[in-house]
């Protein structure tokens, strides 16, 4: 007979923890409300946009770190390097 497995936050894979945190933020922060997207300046291999509630999403698909817009980082899929978004990383800011 298999023992029940108690899943805790520290046992979840990192990607799943990020997903759960992202869902929490979407439901708890008013900055994520709104249906209008404003595209912001970003490098050719990145994209940055703001939703009408004020939250900003930045995605770096390039090979070099990307400067983030001003704001408080709520969530990032990787560690920032000198305040910049490293390659293959996304971030939410307010």
N, C-alpha and C positions, 0 to 999 in steps of 0.2 A: 504494500500500500504506500502510495506517495504521500509525503508530508506536505501540508499546505505551505505555500511560499508566500511570505509577507513581503510585498513590494514596497520599498521606501524610496524617497527621492534620491538618496545617495546610491541606490542600486540601479536606477534607471539609466539607460544609455544617454549620453549627453544630448543627442538630437531630440530625444523624447522629452527631456527636461526643458529644452528650449521651446519646443512646441507647446508644452503645458503652460509655460510662463507667457508665451505669446498670446495664448487663448485668454489667460487671466487678464493680461493688459488690455486686450481688445474689449473685454467686458467691463472692466473696472475704471478705465481712464476715459474721460470725456473727449480728450484730444483725438481719439480714434473714430469719433462720430463724423458723419457727413459723407456725401456721395461725390463731391467734386474733387478732382485731382489736379494739382498745379505742378507741372514739370519744372524742376529746378536745374540750374547749371550743374553739369557733371562731365567728367572725362568721356571720351568716345567709348571706352570699354566699361563704363559704369552707368548707373542711372540713379537719380534722386528725385523724389516727389514728395509733396505735402498734401495731405487730405485736408478738407475744409475745416475739420475740427482742430487742426494745428500739428498733428503728429507728422514726422518726417521719416521716410524710409530711404535708406541709401544701400545700394548694392554695388560691390566692386567685382566685376568679372574679368578684370585685367591682370597683368603680371606685376604691377607696381602698386604700392600703397596709395590710397586716395584720401584727400583732405575731406573731412566731414563738415557739414554746415554747423553753424553755432547751435548749441542746445545741450541738454542733458541726455546722455545715452541711457536708455531704459533697458535695452537688450541688444546683444551682439552675438553673432554665431561664432565668433572667435575673439581672441584677445586683441585689443587695439595696440598698435606699435607707435609710440611717440604721439599718441592722440590721433593717429591716422587709421583708416580702415584697410587692413591687409587684403591681398588678393583672395578671391573666392570667399568673401565674407559679406554679410549683410548686417544692418543695424537699424534700430528704431530710436528716434530721438524726439524730445519735446522741448 
